[in-house]
Amino acid sequence: MSRRLVPVVPTRTPLQTRVLVVCLVTGFATLLDSAVLTVAAPALRDGLGASTVQLQWILAGYSLTFGLALVPAGRLGDRYGRPWFLVAGLVLFALTSLVGASARDADVLVVARLVQGVGAGTANPQVIGLLQDHFDGPARARSLGSYASTGAFAAVIAPLVGGVVLAAAGPAGWRISLVLTLPFALAAAVLCARFVPRAGRPLRSAPGIDPVGLALLSVTALGLLVPFVLPGSLAGRASWGAAAVVGATTLVWWERRYSRSGRTPVLSPELLRAPGFALGCLVATFTFGSALGFSAVLMIYLQEGAGLTPLQAGLATTPGALASVVAAHLSWRLVRRFGRAGVTAAVGAKIPVAVALLLAVLLLPDRFVVASLVVGQVLTGVTGGLSISTNQALTLDQAPTGQHGVAAGMLQVSQRLSATVCIAAMTGAFVGAAASPAGHDAALAGAVVVTALLAVAATVCSVLDDVLARRRRARAGSPAAEAALQPA
């Protein structure tokens, strides 16, 4: 009997494989970098003699420029070709990591981190764009899933890698931490330049940059950030706060005017009016900022307050990172079963976890505090894993047709700027309180309170989004809407 030979159709072309490798290596390098630096923060401060303000800028400045670079870099990539800007961003990222590692002064490292954030913010939107350009249908979903998994893997191993490097290299370990991702960034740049095809003629139909909107957004972001890192009088801080208010007001006016002219603004008024999008962005803003801010505080506390080595601190935070990865993998079942209500429950669960952690820090003997923090991080990791990516997906789903790219940019910008403010504010408050007679435990308790308040704000926004969505479905009069309003 003859057998019919069935040709094996490759699931991925060689070009797609090369593009995917470049994108995954890029994501790994840019996401690992900031997470590793958090572990090295105490050693870095001691090695350079950095002040609290300088440490805040070193930790938060990267997120600031990362967020501000996302939108213009994405639109330039749309117009002139993504590979060029991916290579440029990676080279800038790599060179500034080398400058930072060789810095003899904290101010040099501050500037290096700010410029490095521009490099990462230039490369990141090209990664998403390349995956969308070269993959379709289920293959696109798998490629984006691989990218998300790479980011999760970087988050899991970062504390351990940072701890191992600092344990092995001693006082110079923080310098090595800054160049850990250098080989990955250069490798991705070389692979992209060699294997990823360039675009043809510039795509003139791509959205413009909106330089005025970007400048006003920068003023608003600095107005929110600088009061937390500015030593001096209350009047000086208040003037920056006033600048943020004026910048935000002017930004809203300008973006409406820019949008009415038929051009694409940085912050789309149409998106902000879309049911569910603005509230979903607020949920993402509160949860993302609190997660990164508390992670920075926790690393400093574990080393300076609890007396752990960097490696021990990395080991203490790894279970929480693993729990987040596992929960994120299961989170879509929660959404399929409960929709926005499931995300709301996961976000709201952060509140009792924070309260329990606060009581543990204030009431338990010191020898039990670290163990309670490990348990608290695991529970927080579960709630974050269940809520962060699912909220992002539900929020982007609210974007009107043709606005998904702009919506993704707005969501990323809001998350990065939130991370900037929260990292600066929470680390500054922690270091200042830890140096007072109250000590490290009271300083950590203050950070937990801030985390709890941000969780409350996120929960309120998510509940409001769910309630308004149910009312919209009820007004539509569909049977599914009426069923959604019935108690379980």
Secondary structure, 3 states (H helix, E strand, C coil): CCCCCCCCCCCCCHHHHHHHHHHHHHHHHHHHHHHHHHHHHHHHHHHHCCCHHHHHHHHHHHHHHHHHHHHHHHHHHHHHCHHHHHHHHHHHHHHHHHHHHCCCCHHHHHHHHHHHHHHHHHHHHHHHHHHHHHCCHHHHHHHHHHHHHHHHHHHHHHHHHHHHHHHHHHHHHHHHHHCCCHHHHHHHHHHHHHHCCCCCCCCCCCCCCCHHHHHHHHHHHHHHHHHHHCCCCHHHHHHHHHHHHHHHHHHHHHHHHHHHCCCCCCCCHHHHHCCCHHHHHHHHHHHHHHHHHHHHHHHHHHHHHCCCCHHHHHHHHHHHHHHHHHHHHHHHHHHHHHCHHHHHHHHHCHHHHHHHHHHHHHHCCHHHHHHHHHHHHHHHHHHHHHHHHHHHHHHHCCCCCCCHHHHHHHHHHHHHHHHHHHHHHHHHHHHHHHCCCCHHHHHHHHHHHHHHHHHHHHHHHHHHHHHHHHHHHHHHCCHHHHHHHCCC
